[in-house]
């Protein structure tokens, strides 16, 4: 059961990265819908003047994906009987 949980949480992280990549390329949700990838694409031209327009959406993507990975790892540690013996 533990590998399935880890695979599921990794799948959530991959889905978030893929959705952001599609939004960055312009193939995501329609423009009035806020999307992290679209935010990154729109703010590329302002990196030198307003770096935070790129920093915060990028950090948000990174922290959410890292959070899902850490939750999956924690659940694996909590539910794996082999880990309890060590």
C-alpha positions as CSV (number, residue, x, y, z in Angstrom):
1,X,0.0,0.0,0.0
2,X,2.9,2.4,0.8
3,X,4.3,2.5,-2.8
4,X,0.9,3.2,-4.2
5,X,0.5,6.2,-1.8
6,X,4.0,7.5,-2.8
7,X,3.2,7.1,-6.5
8,X,-0.1,8.9,-6.1
9,X,1.4,11.9,-4.4
10,X,4.2,12.0,-6.9
11,X,1.5,12.0,-9.6
12,X,-0.1,15.0,-8.0
13,X,3.3,16.9,-8.2
14,X,3.8,15.9,-11.8
15,X,0.3,17.0,-12.7
16,X,0.9,20.4,-11.2
17,X,4.2,20.8,-13.1
18,X,2.6,19.7,-16.3
19,X,-0.3,22.1,-15.9
20,X,2.1,24.9,-15.2
21,X,4.2,24.0,-18.3
22,X,1.1,23.9,-20.5
23,X,0.1,27.3,-19.1
24,X,3.5,28.7,-19.7
25,X,3.4,27.6,-23.3
26,X,-0.1,29.1,-23.7
27,X,-2.0,25.8,-24.0
28,X,-3.5,25.9,-20.5
29,X,-6.7,27.5,-19.3
30,X,-8.2,30.5,-21.0
31,X,-6.6,33.9,-20.2
32,X,-9.0,35.3,-17.5
33,X,-8.3,32.2,-15.4
34,X,-5.3,32.7,-13.1
35,X,-2.6,30.0,-13.7
36,X,0.9,29.8,-12.4
37,X,2.4,28.9,-15.8
38,X,0.6,31.8,-17.4
39,X,1.9,34.1,-14.7
40,X,5.4,33.0,-15.3
41,X,5.1,33.5,-19.1
42,X,3.5,37.0,-18.7
43,X,6.1,38.2,-16.3
44,X,9.2,37.1,-18.3
45,X,9.7,40.5,-19.7
46,X,9.8,42.2,-16.3
47,X,12.5,40.0,-14.7
48,X,15.0,42.8,-14.5
49,X,12.6,45.5,-13.2
50,X,10.2,43.4,-11.0
51,X,11.8,40.0,-10.2
52,X,9.1,39.2,-7.7
53,X,6.6,38.7,-10.6
54,X,8.5,35.6,-11.6
55,X,9.7,34.7,-8.1
56,X,6.4,34.1,-6.3
57,X,4.6,32.0,-8.9
58,X,7.8,29.9,-9.3
59,X,8.2,29.5,-5.6
60,X,4.5,28.6,-5.3
61,X,4.9,25.8,-7.8
62,X,8.0,24.5,-6.1
63,X,6.5,24.6,-2.6
64,X,3.3,22.9,-3.6
65,X,5.1,20.1,-5.4
66,X,7.6,19.7,-2.6
67,X,4.7,19.6,-0.1
68,X,3.0,16.8,-2.0
69,X,6.2,14.8,-2.1
70,X,6.9,15.3,1.6
71,X,3.3,14.3,2.5
72,X,3.8,11.1,0.4
73,X,7.1,10.3,2.0
74,X,5.7,10.9,5.5
75,X,2.7,8.6,4.8
76,X,5.0,6.0,3.4
77,X,7.1,6.1,6.6
78,X,4.0,6.0,8.8
79,X,2.3,3.1,7.0
80,X,5.3,0.9,6.0
81,X,5.7,-1.9,8.6
82,X,9.3,-2.4,7.5
83,X,10.3,1.1,8.6
84,X,8.9,0.6,12.1
85,X,11.5,-2.1,12.9
86,X,14.4,0.3,12.4
